[in-house]
Amino acid sequence: MKELLVISGKGGTGKTSFVGSFAALAQDKVLADCDVDAANLHLLLKPRVKERYEFYGLDKAYIDPEKCTECGKCLQLCRFNAISNFRVDPIGCEGCQVCYYACEEGAIEMRPNLSGYWFVSETAYGPLIHAKLGLAEENSGKLVSKVRQAARELAERQGYAYVLVDGPPGLGCPVISSLTGVDLALIITEPSVAGLHDLERLLGLCNHFKVPTLVCINKWDLAPEISQQVEEFCRKKRIRVAGKVPFDDSLIEASIQGEPVVIRDPESKASKNISSVWDTVLEALA
């Protein structure tokens, strides 16, 4: 079983559109949406939820008013200003437990915090594992790990050949949780100065975790000169460019209609180029 992760330096590069199309093109796979802070792969794949599970993040502090002597020690020690009038704001609490250990009266306890849910769903293109964090909830890296674990277990249990992961954008904890241990990472970048800078940082992260990497330049024709700079940068780093996808209104229309572009308009430029990228990805995974 091989695991492909699709990531980008920022949101809005087209990462999810690529994964949605890969889902339609690939055979024998499990899909996972690890962009748990802003999950939207389900908008393209229209999943039917079969199982729902609770996700608990870090415990949150709670002050028992009957035991509290209002000494003020917790107010002084809380670095997140989560305690006011000797009550804990669960949104502000980071679960660090400093107040819990400092309270000499034993008035503070750490309570489990329901942070969101994760789901096992069925789509027209195969099973999908996805999740939803609650409002203002943190610790999405832990939830990413849970989604990946569930997808891998399902693939191994039912004998699927691939796990296709729609990863989170950026470089933070969720990206690290989604990146470690994958067989191949595909970075979707854009032809811009910021895109080139983000690409360099992402490649450094992939190199740190020794993950083989491919690069795809989306909307390359909007800035051909910068696209050339991206290609030259990849050549110097000995990173293969899996393809270049032009700006195409058909991809936007497919997203509006909630369908992968390779299904809605298979003859479009975007569809043909994305299909070519997928062929390159298969070759690299093999």
C-alpha positions as CSV (number, residue, x, y, z in Angstrom):
1,M,0.0,0.0,0.0
2,K,1.4,3.4,-1.0
3,E,0.5,6.7,0.5
4,L,0.4,10.0,-1.5
5,L,0.2,13.4,0.2
6,V,-0.8,16.5,-1.7
7,I,0.3,19.7,0.1
8,S,0.8,23.4,-0.7
9,G,2.5,26.4,1.0
10,K,-0.8,28.2,1.4
11,G,-4.5,27.8,0.9
12,G,-6.1,28.4,-2.5
13,T,-3.5,26.8,-4.8
14,G,-5.9,24.2,-6.1
15,K,-4.7,21.3,-3.9
16,T,-8.2,19.9,-3.2
17,S,-9.2,20.2,-6.8
18,F,-6.2,18.0,-7.7
19,V,-7.0,15.4,-5.1
20,G,-10.6,15.3,-6.2
21,S,-9.5,14.6,-9.7
22,F,-7.0,12.0,-8.6
23,A,-9.8,10.4,-6.7
24,A,-11.7,10.0,-9.9
25,L,-8.7,8.8,-11.9
26,A,-7.2,6.4,-9.4
27,Q,-8.2,2.8,-8.9
28,D,-8.2,0.8,-5.7
29,K,-7.7,3.6,-3.1
30,V,-8.8,5.1,0.1
31,L,-9.2,8.9,0.4
32,A,-8.3,11.0,3.4
33,D,-8.9,14.7,4.0
34,C,-6.3,15.9,6.5
35,D,-7.0,19.6,6.1
36,V,-9.1,19.3,9.2
37,D,-9.2,23.1,10.0
38,A,-10.9,23.8,6.7
39,A,-12.0,20.5,5.2
40,N,-13.6,20.8,1.8
41,L,-12.8,17.7,-0.2
42,H,-16.3,16.5,0.7
43,L,-17.7,19.3,-1.5
44,L,-16.3,17.6,-4.6
45,L,-16.9,14.0,-3.5
46,K,-20.3,14.2,-1.9
47,P,-19.7,11.5,0.8
48,R,-22.4,9.5,2.5
49,V,-21.4,9.3,6.2
50,K,-21.4,5.7,7.5
51,E,-19.7,6.1,10.8
52,R,-19.0,9.1,13.1
53,Y,-16.6,9.2,16.0
54,E,-15.9,11.8,18.7
55,F,-12.5,13.4,18.8
56,Y,-11.1,14.7,22.2
57,G,-8.2,17.1,22.1
58,L,-6.3,18.4,25.2
59,D,-8.2,18.4,28.5
60,K,-9.4,21.8,29.6
61,A,-9.2,23.3,33.1
62,Y,-12.2,23.6,35.3
63,I,-12.4,25.5,38.6
64,D,-14.7,24.0,41.3
65,P,-16.3,27.1,43.0
66,E,-17.0,25.1,46.2
67,K,-13.3,24.3,46.6
68,C,-11.8,27.6,45.3
69,T,-10.6,30.1,47.9
70,E,-10.0,32.8,45.3
71,C,-6.4,33.1,46.2
72,G,-5.6,34.4,42.7
73,K,-2.6,32.2,42.0
74,C,-4.2,30.7,38.9
75,L,-4.9,34.2,37.6
76,Q,-1.2,35.2,38.0
77,L,0.1,32.0,36.3
78,C,-2.2,31.7,33.3
79,R,-0.2,32.9,30.3
80,F,-3.3,32.7,28.0
81,N,-5.6,35.0,30.1
82,A,-8.1,32.2,30.1
83,I,-9.2,32.7,33.7
84,S,-11.5,35.5,34.7
85,N,-13.5,35.9,37.9
86,F,-12.2,32.5,38.9
87,R,-13.8,30.8,35.9
88,V,-12.0,29.2,33.0
89,D,-12.9,30.3,29.4
90,P,-12.7,26.9,27.5
91,I,-11.9,28.7,24.3
92,G,-8.9,30.6,25.8
93,C,-7.6,27.5,27.8
94,E,-4.7,25.8,26.1
95,G,-4.7,22.8,28.4
96,C,-1.2,23.4,29.7
97,Q,-2.2,22.3,33.3
98,V,-0.1,25.0,35.0
99,C,-3.0,26.2,37.1
100,Y,-3.9,22.5,37.9
101,Y,-0.5,21.8,39.4
102,A,-0.3,25.2,41.1
103,C,-3.6,25.1,42.9
104,E,-2.9,24.2,46.6
105,E,-6.6,23.7,47.3
106,G,-7.1,21.1,44.6
107,A,-9.9,23.2,43.2
108,I,-8.9,22.8,39.6
109,E,-9.4,19.7,37.6
110,M,-8.7,18.8,33.9
111,R,-11.8,17.7,32.1
112,P,-12.0,16.0,28.7
113,N,-12.8,18.3,25.8
114,L,-14.8,17.3,22.8
115,S,-13.0,19.1,20.0
116,G,-14.7,17.7,16.9
117,Y,-15.6,14.6,15.0
118,W,-14.1,12.3,12.4
119,F,-16.0,10.3,9.9
120,V,-15.8,7.2,7.7
121,S,-17.8,7.9,4.6
122,E,-18.5,6.3,1.2
123,T,-18.2,8.2,-2.1
124,A,-18.7,7.4,-5.8
125,Y,-14.9,7.2,-6.0
126,G,-14.2,5.1,-2.9
127,P,-14.1,5.4,0.9
128,L,-13.2,8.7,2.5
129,I,-11.9,9.4,6.0
130,H,-12.5,13.1,7.0
131,A,-13.0,15.2,10.0
132,K,-14.4,18.4,11.4
133,L,-12.9,20.5,14.3
134,G,-15.2,22.5,16.5
135,L,-15.2,26.3,16.5
136,A,-11.9,27.8,17.8
137,E,-10.5,24.3,18.6
138,E,-6.8,23.6,18.5
139,N,-4.6,20.5,18.3
140,S,-5.5,19.7,14.7
141,G,-2.2,17.9,14.4
142,K,-3.5,15.1,16.7
143,L,-6.7,14.9,14.6
144,V,-4.7,14.7,11.4
145,S,-2.8,11.7,12.8
146,K,-6.1,10.1,13.7
147,V,-7.5,10.5,10.2
148,R,-4.3,9.2,8.6
149,Q,-4.3,6.2,10.9
150,A,-7.9,5.3,10.2
151,A,-7.3,5.6,6.4
152,R,-4.2,3.4,6.6
153,E,-6.0,0.8,8.7
154,L,-8.9,0.7,6.3
155,A,-6.6,0.3,3.3
156,E,-4.7,-2.5,5.0
157,R,-7.8,-4.2,6.2
158,Q,-9.6,-4.2,2.8
159,G,-6.5,-4.5,0.6
160,Y,-6.5,-1.2,-1.1
161,A,-3.3,-0.2,-3.1
162,Y,-3.3,3.5,-2.4
163,V,-4.1,6.1,0.2
164,L,-4.6,9.6,-1.3
165,V,-4.3,12.4,1.3
166,D,-5.5,16.0,0.9
167,G,-3.0,17.6,3.2
168,P,-3.3,20.9,5.1
169,P,-1.6,24.0,3.8
170,G,1.5,25.7,5.3
171,L,4.3,24.3,7.5
172,G,2.8,23.9,10.9
173,C,2.0,20.9,13.1
174,P,-0.8,19.6,10.9
175,V,1.5,19.4,7.9
176,I,4.2,17.6,9.9
177,S,1.5,15.2,11.2
178,S,0.4,14.5,7.6
179,L,3.9,14.3,6.1
180,T,5.7,11.8,8.3
181,G,5.9,8.3,6.9
182,V,4.2,9.0,3.5
183,D,5.7,7.4,0.4
184,L,5.4,10.5,-1.8
185,A,4.5,14.2,-1.5
186,L,3.2,16.3,-4.3
187,I,3.6,20.0,-3.7
188,I,1.1,22.2,-5.6
189,T,2.6,25.7,-6.1
190,E,1.7,28.8,-8.0
191,P,3.9,31.1,-10.2
192,S,4.5,33.9,-7.7
193,V,7.3,35.2,-5.5
194,A,5.4,34.0,-2.4
195,G,4.7,30.7,-4.1
196,L,8.4,30.1,-4.8
197,H,9.3,31.1,-1.3
198,D,6.7,28.7,0.2
199,L,7.9,25.9,-2.1
200,E,11.5,26.3,-0.9
201,R,10.4,26.0,2.7
202,L,8.2,23.0,2.0
203,L,10.9,21.2,0.1
204,G,13.2,21.7,3.2
205,L,10.5,20.1,5.4
206,C,10.1,17.2,3.0
207,N,13.9,16.7,2.9
208,H,14.1,16.8,6.7
209,F,11.6,13.9,6.9
210,K,13.3,12.1,3.9
211,V,10.0,12.1,1.9
212,P,10.4,11.8,-2.0
213,T,8.8,14.9,-3.6
214,L,7.3,16.0,-6.8
215,V,6.2,19.5,-7.8
216,C,3.3,20.7,-9.9
217,I,2.9,24.3,-11.0
218,N,-0.8,25.3,-11.1
219,K,-1.9,28.3,-13.3
220,W,1.6,28.5,-14.7
221,D,0.5,30.6,-17.7
222,L,-0.5,33.5,-15.5
223,A,3.2,34.3,-14.9
224,P,5.3,32.3,-17.3
225,E,8.6,34.0,-16.2
226,I,8.1,33.0,-12.6
227,S,7.0,29.5,-13.7
228,Q,10.4,29.3,-15.4
229,Q,12.1,30.4,-12.2
230,V,10.2,27.6,-10.3
231,E,11.3,25.0,-12.8
232,E,14.9,26.2,-12.7
233,F,14.8,26.1,-8.9
234,C,13.5,22.5,-9.0
235,R,16.3,21.5,-11.4
236,K,18.9,22.9,-9.1
237,K,17.4,20.9,-6.2
238,R,17.0,17.8,-8.4
239,I,13.2,17.8,-7.8
240,R,11.1,16.5,-10.6
241,V,8.3,18.8,-11.9
242,A,5.4,16.5,-12.5
243,G,3.5,18.9,-14.7
244,K,2.2,22.4,-15.3
245,V,-1.5,23.1,-15.4
246,P,-2.8,26.2,-17.1
247,F,-5.4,28.5,-15.8
248,D,-8.7,27.1,-17.0
249,D,-12.3,28.3,-16.3
250,S,-13.5,24.7,-16.6
251,L,-11.8,23.9,-13.3
252,I,-13.5,26.8,-11.6
253,E,-16.9,25.8,-13.0
254,A,-16.3,22.2,-11.9
255,S,-15.6,23.4,-8.3
256,I,-18.8,25.5,-8.4
257,Q,-20.8,22.5,-9.5
258,G,-19.1,20.3,-6.9
259,E,-17.5,17.8,-9.3
260,P,-13.9,16.8,-10.1
261,V,-13.0,18.6,-13.4
262,V,-11.8,15.3,-15.0
263,I,-15.4,14.1,-14.6
264,R,-17.3,17.2,-15.5
265,D,-15.1,18.3,-18.4
266,P,-12.6,15.5,-19.3
267,E,-11.6,17.2,-22.6
268,S,-10.5,20.5,-21.0
269,K,-6.9,21.6,-20.8
270,A,-7.0,21.4,-17.0
271,S,-8.3,17.8,-17.1
272,K,-5.7,16.6,-19.6
273,N,-2.9,18.2,-17.7
274,I,-4.1,16.9,-14.3
275,S,-4.4,13.4,-15.8
276,S,-0.8,13.7,-17.0
277,V,0.3,14.7,-13.5
278,W,-1.5,11.7,-12.1
279,D,0.4,9.4,-14.6
280,T,3.7,10.9,-13.3
281,V,2.6,10.3,-9.7
282,L,1.8,6.7,-10.4
283,E,5.2,6.2,-12.0
284,A,6.9,7.8,-9.0
285,L,4.9,5.6,-6.6
286,A,5.8,2.5,-8.5
